[in-house]
Amino acid sequence: MNTKTLYTPILKGKENDLKALGKLPRSLSAHVHPLVELLSPNDDETVEASCVRFAHQLRKHCPLQPVSIDLHSIAPKHTTNDGSPALEALCSSLRGLGITFTPVFGFDHEPELWERVVKIAAREARGLTFRLRIDDIEAGEDTIADLIERLRDFRIPTSDTNLLIDLESVGSLDAVALVRLRGLTQDFVDTALSAANFRLVSVIGSSMPKDVGEVPKEGSMPYYRQEMPLWLNVAAGVRSEVIAFGDYGIIHPNFTDKIIATNANAKIRYTKGLHQHIFRGYSLKQGLKYGQYHDLAQRVVDSSVYIDRDYSYGDDYVWRCANREAGCGNLGTWVEVDMNHHLVYVAAQLPKLVTQVVAGVSENDLLGLAA
């Protein structure tokens, strides 16, 4: 993490999300340090098989991208087929595949995992990432004191430690709740920076809806990215430091792949300015089924928010689908397409904003620049 990290998206450890990450241009990926979550195994899959698949997908799709790896879905009791502890076995596999990774710990993780995770961090010598929740930042000074004591006990410098403040879903919060959350986050960041020289502090949130139910059928709806003004407010309050930004891409924080969508609709999610636009088709069981994506992509290309086919892999795919030069794919295809556009857009948006934050530009002017 020698290059200053500006963007810390939280991604699910699924193939299409990793494909989207792997297609980031190198000029942008240098400022991106994602947290990738290992999801729990599928019903017909062992823990070992899930770990092997995860490791090889990282190696295949984004081998050069440094990442933080959250493995809390591996319970302390989980072992491989030969009886080895699954957590250590997966980390050994990642190391053998040449993946540059930083292990993650959170106070909501199984307590007995702490010593195991921190020993992995010491072995990898790339530091440690703490994933903090709202309960943790509400505890403020107590959280920071506990964190620093843990690091001291295992001789991990705070200068090698990342703090990721995961606010999860903020899109449905009212104005009063948002003001409270901004103040809480600002106070926590001030406390953390006063207490120690942490390598990275990032504020992460998401405004994506759980589903497209409120989007008109064959219509579109913009969703305001509440996480962006929240981050700008915090970042503007500590201009001497670069506070990184994070989100969940185009996925709701509570997404799970264990619930089968029985009546999924075609949709394309497209980020522009301070909004994430959802273009909705209709049920994939009706009419043209997946074939409707040609017309849906055309609606995106014809809209005022579409940028250009050369902007990203995702934008090019939308354009080619609209022009019948690419197939309609499946739901996973559009996770890759939509996520890639989003990651490129935000990774390109942040350097400009950070420069203005450091220069002391007002929050209102910053919002104008982000729009």
C-alpha positions as a Python dict, from the first residue, in 0.01 Angstrom:
ca = {
    (1, 'M'): (0, 0, 0),
    (2, 'N'): (279, 243, -89),
    (3, 'T'): (55, 449, -318),
    (4, 'K'): (-202, 648, -121),
    (5, 'T'): (-526, 452, -101),
    (6, 'L'): (-832, 661, -181),
    (7, 'Y'): (-1101, 398, -241),
    (8, 'T'): (-1184, 92, -29),
    (9, 'P'): (-1494, -77, -175),
    (10, 'I'): (-1635, -379, 6),
    (11, 'L'): (-1689, -659, -246),
    (12, 'K'): (-1845, -1000, -215),
    (13, 'G'): (-1600, -1277, -301),
    (14, 'K'): (-1799, -1392, -605),
    (15, 'E'): (-1668, -1449, -953),
    (16, 'N'): (-1842, -1162, -1131),
    (17, 'D'): (-1753, -905, -864),
    (18, 'L'): (-1389, -1014, -891),
    (19, 'K'): (-1402, -999, -1271),
    (20, 'A'): (-1524, -639, -1244),
    (21, 'L'): (-1238, -555, -1009),
    (22, 'G'): (-983, -724, -1233),
    (23, 'K'): (-1086, -507, -1528),
    (24, 'L'): (-995, -182, -1350),
    (25, 'P'): (-726, 9, -1545),
    (26, 'R'): (-390, -2, -1366),
    (27, 'S'): (-383, 378, -1350),
    (28, 'L'): (-689, 363, -1123),
    (29, 'S'): (-636, 35, -938),
    (30, 'A'): (-319, 170, -774),
    (31, 'H'): (-540, 391, -552),
    (32, 'V'): (-792, 115, -477),
    (33, 'H'): (-763, -132, -190),
    (34, 'P'): (-1084, -340, -170),
    (35, 'L'): (-1202, -548, 120),
    (36, 'V'): (-1317, -882, -23),
    (37, 'E'): (-1551, -1102, 180),
    (38, 'L'): (-1540, -1479, 163),
    (39, 'L'): (-1905, -1587, 152),
    (40, 'S'): (-2027, -1896, 335),
    (41, 'P'): (-2017, -2222, 134),
    (42, 'N'): (-2304, -2322, -92),
    (43, 'D'): (-2538, -2589, 42),
    (44, 'D'): (-2370, -2866, -157),
    (45, 'E'): (-2014, -2741, -94),
    (46, 'T'): (-1757, -2810, 176),
    (47, 'V'): (-1568, -2531, 350),
    (48, 'E'): (-1248, -2650, 182),
    (49, 'A'): (-1405, -2644, -166),
    (50, 'S'): (-1540, -2294, -102),
    (51, 'C'): (-1196, -2171, 9),
    (52, 'V'): (-1020, -2330, -290),
    (53, 'R'): (-1269, -2172, -532),
    (54, 'F'): (-1229, -1831, -366),
    (55, 'A'): (-849, -1841, -381),
    (56, 'H'): (-837, -1948, -746),
    (57, 'Q'): (-1093, -1686, -851),
    (58, 'L'): (-880, -1416, -692),
    (59, 'R'): (-574, -1553, -871),
    (60, 'K'): (-755, -1580, -1204),
    (61, 'H'): (-941, -1248, -1215),
    (62, 'C'): (-737, -997, -1013),
    (63, 'P'): (-392, -1146, -942),
    (64, 'L'): (-212, -813, -914),
    (65, 'Q'): (-466, -630, -698),
    (66, 'P'): (-374, -595, -328),
    (67, 'V'): (-680, -667, -113),
    (68, 'S'): (-792, -701, 246),
    (69, 'I'): (-953, -1040, 301),
    (70, 'D'): (-1242, -1082, 547),
    (71, 'L'): (-1267, -1452, 631),
    (72, 'H'): (-1514, -1433, 919),
    (73, 'S'): (-1742, -1683, 743),
    (74, 'I'): (-1485, -1948, 839),
    (75, 'A'): (-1582, -2060, 1188),
    (76, 'P'): (-1302, -2144, 1435),
    (77, 'K'): (-1396, -2512, 1420),
    (78, 'H'): (-1380, -2540, 1040),
    (79, 'T'): (-1111, -2767, 904),
    (80, 'T'): (-999, -2897, 566),
    (81, 'N'): (-1042, -3259, 462),
    (82, 'D'): (-708, -3350, 617),
    (83, 'G'): (-795, -3186, 950),
    (84, 'S'): (-594, -2867, 907),
    (85, 'P'): (-750, -2540, 1034),
    (86, 'A'): (-938, -2392, 736),
    (87, 'L'): (-847, -2029, 810),
    (88, 'E'): (-472, -2090, 806),
    (89, 'A'): (-502, -2330, 510),
    (90, 'L'): (-675, -2068, 296),
    (91, 'C'): (-421, -1800, 385),
    (92, 'S'): (-140, -2041, 300),
    (93, 'S'): (-307, -2109, -35),
    (94, 'L'): (-341, -1736, -108),
    (95, 'R'): (26, -1690, -24),
    (96, 'G'): (124, -1977, -252),
    (97, 'L'): (-79, -1826, -537),
    (98, 'G'): (99, -1494, -500),
    (99, 'I'): (-203, -1295, -381),
    (100, 'T'): (-105, -978, -195),
    (101, 'F'): (-347, -969, 97),
    (102, 'T'): (-402, -813, 437),
    (103, 'P'): (-611, -1012, 690),
    (104, 'V'): (-920, -853, 846),
    (105, 'F'): (-1053, -864, 1199),
    (106, 'G'): (-1366, -711, 1350),
    (107, 'F'): (-1495, -698, 1705),
    (108, 'D'): (-1810, -876, 1580),
    (109, 'H'): (-1600, -1173, 1465),
    (110, 'E'): (-1555, -1486, 1675),
    (111, 'P'): (-1325, -1373, 1963),
    (112, 'E'): (-1112, -1688, 1943),
    (113, 'L'): (-1015, -1594, 1587),
    (114, 'W'): (-822, -1286, 1704),
    (115, 'E'): (-494, -1454, 1788),
    (116, 'R'): (-508, -1665, 1475),
    (117, 'V'): (-575, -1367, 1248),
    (118, 'V'): (-307, -1152, 1407),
    (119, 'K'): (-49, -1431, 1371),
    (120, 'I'): (-135, -1452, 1001),
    (121, 'A'): (-90, -1074, 981),
    (122, 'A'): (254, -1103, 1142),
    (123, 'R'): (352, -1379, 898),
    (124, 'E'): (235, -1185, 591),
    (125, 'A'): (402, -862, 717),
    (126, 'R'): (148, -642, 538),
    (127, 'G'): (-28, -516, 847),
    (128, 'L'): (-385, -565, 960),
    (129, 'T'): (-727, -427, 868),
    (130, 'F'): (-987, -364, 1136),
    (131, 'R'): (-1345, -360, 1009),
    (132, 'L'): (-1545, -147, 1252),
    (133, 'R'): (-1924, -127, 1282),
    (134, 'I'): (-2153, 145, 1419),
    (135, 'D'): (-2148, -16, 1766),
    (136, 'D'): (-1769, 17, 1764),
    (137, 'I'): (-1763, 386, 1672),
    (138, 'E'): (-2032, 459, 1930),
    (139, 'A'): (-1790, 321, 2191),
    (140, 'G'): (-1534, 573, 2062),
    (141, 'E'): (-1236, 599, 2298),
    (142, 'D'): (-1295, 251, 2441),
    (143, 'T'): (-1278, 97, 2094),
    (144, 'I'): (-957, 281, 2006),
    (145, 'A'): (-796, 191, 2341),
    (146, 'D'): (-889, -179, 2297),
    (147, 'L'): (-760, -178, 1941),
    (148, 'I'): (-428, -14, 2028),
    (149, 'E'): (-374, -252, 2321),
    (150, 'R'): (-435, -555, 2098),
    (151, 'L'): (-186, -424, 1841),
    (152, 'R'): (73, -351, 2108),
    (153, 'D'): (43, -700, 2257),
    (154, 'F'): (131, -854, 1920),
    (155, 'R'): (380, -586, 1815),
    (156, 'I'): (186, -471, 1509),
    (157, 'P'): (249, -97, 1453),
    (158, 'T'): (-54, 129, 1419),
    (159, 'S'): (124, 266, 1110),
    (160, 'D'): (63, -76, 950),
    (161, 'T'): (-304, -84, 1050),
    (162, 'N'): (-609, 12, 846),
    (163, 'L'): (-936, 125, 1007),
    (164, 'L'): (-1240, 65, 787),
    (165, 'I'): (-1551, 226, 935),
    (166, 'D'): (-1835, 23, 786),
    (167, 'L'): (-2162, 217, 824),
    (168, 'E'): (-2341, -34, 599),
    (169, 'S'): (-2675, 91, 457),
    (170, 'V'): (-2731, 467, 488),
    (171, 'G'): (-2972, 526, 199),
    (172, 'S'): (-3294, 508, 402),
    (173, 'L'): (-3179, 729, 692),
    (174, 'D'): (-3368, 1054, 748),
    (175, 'A'): (-3195, 1392, 783),
    (176, 'V'): (-3175, 1375, 1163),
    (177, 'A'): (-3023, 1026, 1160),
    (178, 'L'): (-2771, 1128, 894),
    (179, 'V'): (-2658, 1433, 1094),
    (180, 'R'): (-2614, 1212, 1402),
    (181, 'L'): (-2417, 953, 1203),
    (182, 'R'): (-2192, 1217, 1050),
    (183, 'G'): (-2116, 1361, 1394),
    (184, 'L'): (-2052, 1017, 1540),
    (185, 'T'): (-1817, 926, 1255),
    (186, 'Q'): (-1635, 1260, 1270),
    (187, 'D'): (-1579, 1226, 1645),
    (188, 'F'): (-1448, 872, 1605),
    (189, 'V'): (-1207, 969, 1326),
    (190, 'D'): (-1079, 1263, 1534),
    (191, 'T'): (-1026, 1032, 1832),
    (192, 'A'): (-847, 771, 1621),
    (193, 'L'): (-614, 1021, 1453),
    (194, 'S'): (-534, 1185, 1786),
    (195, 'A'): (-452, 851, 1947),
    (196, 'A'): (-224, 697, 1685),
    (197, 'N'): (-75, 722, 1338),
    (198, 'F'): (-293, 470, 1156),
    (199, 'R'): (-193, 378, 801),
    (200, 'L'): (-543, 424, 662),
    (201, 'V'): (-883, 542, 784),
    (202, 'S'): (-1179, 491, 553),
    (203, 'V'): (-1550, 571, 582),
    (204, 'I'): (-1777, 323, 401),
    (205, 'G'): (-2152, 318, 336),
    (206, 'S'): (-2411, 230, 74),
    (207, 'S'): (-2739, 373, -55),
    (208, 'M'): (-2829, 89, -289),
    (209, 'P'): (-3178, -59, -233),
    (210, 'K'): (-3231, -427, -152),
    (211, 'D'): (-3439, -475, -468),
    (212, 'V'): (-3594, -283, -757),
    (213, 'G'): (-3948, -297, -621),
    (214, 'E'): (-3994, 81, -609),
    (215, 'V'): (-3844, 141, -954),
    (216, 'P'): (-4124, 170, -1215),
    (217, 'K'): (-4143, -132, -1444),
    (218, 'E'): (-3963, -45, -1769),
    (219, 'G'): (-3865, 284, -1607),
    (220, 'S'): (-3571, 419, -1409),
    (221, 'M'): (-3500, 579, -1074),
    (222, 'P'): (-3198, 766, -931),
    (223, 'Y'): (-3074, 683, -581),
    (224, 'Y'): (-2881, 957, -404),
    (225, 'R'): (-2540, 838, -284),
    (226, 'Q'): (-2576, 946, 80),
    (227, 'E'): (-2238, 792, 160),
    (228, 'M'): (-2061, 1053, -54),
    (229, 'P'): (-2168, 1373, 130),
    (230, 'L'): (-2122, 1188, 461),
    (231, 'W'): (-1762, 1106, 366),
    (232, 'L'): (-1699, 1458, 234),
    (233, 'N'): (-1820, 1605, 563),
    (234, 'V'): (-1578, 1387, 760),
    (235, 'A'): (-1289, 1433, 516),
    (236, 'A'): (-1330, 1812, 513),
    (237, 'G'): (-1302, 1811, 892),
    (238, 'V'): (-952, 1656, 886),
    (239, 'R'): (-795, 1816, 581),
    (240, 'S'): (-442, 1741, 699),
    (241, 'E'): (-509, 1369, 651),
    (242, 'V'): (-653, 1178, 356),
    (243, 'I'): (-960, 989, 470),
    (244, 'A'): (-1041, 719, 217),
    (245, 'F'): (-1389, 656, 82),
    (246, 'G'): (-1567, 324, 46),
    (247, 'D'): (-1898, 175, -63),
    (248, 'Y'): (-2049, -159, -159),
    (249, 'G'): (-2039, -95, -531),
    (250, 'I'): (-2379, -164, -685),
    (251, 'I'): (-2478, -423, -422),
    (252, 'H'): (-2682, -374, -104),
    (253, 'P'): (-2470, -444, 208),
    (254, 'N'): (-2699, -728, 318),
    (255, 'F'): (-2680, -910, -13),
    (256, 'T'): (-2676, -1287, 13),
    (257, 'D'): (-2640, -1540, -265),
    (258, 'K'): (-2826, -1800, -59),
    (259, 'I'): (-3172, -1663, -144),
    (260, 'I'): (-3283, -1754, -496),
    (261, 'A'): (-3466, -1472, -674),
    (262, 'T'): (-3775, -1647, -808),
    (263, 'N'): (-3909, -1345, -996),
    (264, 'A'): (-3601, -1141, -1084),
    (265, 'N'): (-3637, -845, -1319),
    (266, 'A'): (-3385, -730, -1576),
    (267, 'K'): (-3195, -425, -1449),
    (268, 'I'): (-2889, -217, -1522),
    (269, 'R'): (-2731, -5, -1247),
    (270, 'Y'): (-2533, 299, -1361),
    (271, 'T'): (-2342, 547, -1143),
    (272, 'K'): (-2308, 912, -1241),
    (273, 'G'): (-2235, 1211, -1019),
    (274, 'L'): (-2408, 1177, -683),
    (275, 'H'): (-2660, 920, -800),
    (276, 'Q'): (-2682, 552, -882),
    (277, 'H'): (-2944, 509, -1152),
    (278, 'I'): (-3140, 185, -1179),
    (279, 'F'): (-3293, 108, -1518),
    (280, 'R'): (-3556, -162, -1480),
    (281, 'G'): (-3704, -397, -1737),
    (282, 'Y'): (-3959, -662, -1643),
    (283, 'S'): (-3967, -1020, -1517),
    (284, 'L'): (-3705, -1246, -1673),
    (285, 'K'): (-3972, -1514, -1692),
    (286, 'Q'): (-4189, -1309, -1927),
    (287, 'G'): (-4176, -1167, -2277),
    (288, 'L'): (-3828, -1165, -2425),
    (289, 'K'): (-3682, -1293, -2095),
    (290, 'Y'): (-3307, -1220, -2105),
    (291, 'G'): (-3347, -1090, -2461),
    (292, 'Q'): (-3496, -769, -2318),
    (293, 'Y'): (-3144, -662, -2216),
    (294, 'H'): (-3080, -538, -2572),
    (295, 'D'): (-3356, -278, -2538),
    (296, 'L'): (-3268, -208, -2174),
    (297, 'A'): (-2907, -136, -2270),
    (298, 'Q'): (-3031, 93, -2547),
    (299, 'R'): (-3229, 290, -2290),
    (300, 'V'): (-2911, 339, -2087),
    (301, 'V'): (-2709, 446, -2391),
    (302, 'D'): (-2983, 691, -2495),
    (303, 'S'): (-3010, 841, -2145),
    (304, 'S'): (-2845, 1165, -2033),
    (305, 'V'): (-2632, 982, -1774),
    (306, 'Y'): (-2448, 746, -2009),
    (307, 'I'): (-2088, 860, -2054),
    (308, 'D'): (-1921, 684, -2347),
    (309, 'R'): (-1840, 331, -2462),
    (310, 'D'): (-1469, 397, -2411),
    (311, 'Y'): (-1513, 495, -2047),
    (312, 'S'): (-1489, 143, -1901),
    (313, 'Y'): (-1531, -224, -1983),
    (314, 'G'): (-1882, -199, -1840),
    (315, 'D'): (-1975, 98, -2060),
    (316, 'D'): (-1845, -78, -2369),
    (317, 'Y'): (-2048, -389, -2291),
    (318, 'V'): (-2366, -183, -2247),
    (319, 'W'): (-2302, -14, -2583),
    (320, 'R'): (-2232, -344, -2761),
    (321, 'C'): (-2540, -506, -2610),
    (322, 'A'): (-2754, -211, -2720),
    (323, 'N'): (-2615, -248, -3073),
    (324, 'R'): (-2664, -628, -3080),
    (325, 'E'): (-2288, -682, -3087),
    (326, 'A'): (-2285, -859, -2750),
    (327, 'G'): (-2520, -1111, -2597),
    (328, 'C'): (-2763, -1049, -2312),
    (329, 'G'): (-2577, -1277, -2072),
    (330, 'N'): (-2730, -1357, -1734),
    (331, 'L'): (-2770, -1178, -1400),
    (332, 'G'): (-2405, -1245, -1318),
    (333, 'T'): (-2296, -1080, -1644),
    (334, 'W'): (-2470, -760, -1539),
    (335, 'V'): (-2316, -764, -1192),
    (336, 'E'): (-1977, -763, -1365),
    (337, 'V'): (-2080, -493, -1615),
    (338, 'D'): (-2252, -261, -1365),
    (339, 'M'): (-1986, -311, -1096),
    (340, 'N'): (-1700, -243, -1334),
    (341, 'H'): (-1850, 88, -1448),
    (342, 'H'): (-1909, 185, -1084),
    (343, 'L'): (-1558, 98, -967),
    (344, 'V'): (-1401, 289, -1257),
    (345, 'Y'): (-1626, 590, -1202),
    (346, 'V'): (-1561, 621, -829),
    (347, 'A'): (-1189, 546, -858),
    (348, 'A'): (-1162, 829, -1115),
    (349, 'Q'): (-1388, 1064, -917),
    (350, 'L'): (-1198, 1049, -586),
    (351, 'P'): (-853, 1191, -677),
    (352, 'K'): (-1017, 1512, -798),
    (353, 'L'): (-1227, 1542, -483),
    (354, 'V'): (-939, 1464, -246),
    (355, 'T'): (-725, 1735, -406),
    (356, 'Q'): (-1001, 1988, -339),
    (357, 'V'): (-1058, 1860, 16),
    (358, 'V'): (-689, 1910, 100),
    (359, 'A'): (-705, 2257, -57),
    (360, 'G'): (-982, 2354, 187),
    (361, 'V'): (-1273, 2379, -57),
    (362, 'S'): (-1607, 2405, 125),
    (363, 'E'): (-1835, 2104, 159),
    (364, 'N'): (-2103, 2263, -60),
    (365, 'D'): (-1851, 2332, -335),
    (366, 'L'): (-1721, 1975, -301),
    (367, 'L'): (-2072, 1841, -351),
    (368, 'G'): (-2101, 2055, -661),
    (369, 'L'): (-1780, 1905, -796),
    (370, 'A'): (-1905, 1551, -723),
    (371, 'A'): (-2241, 1603, -891),
}
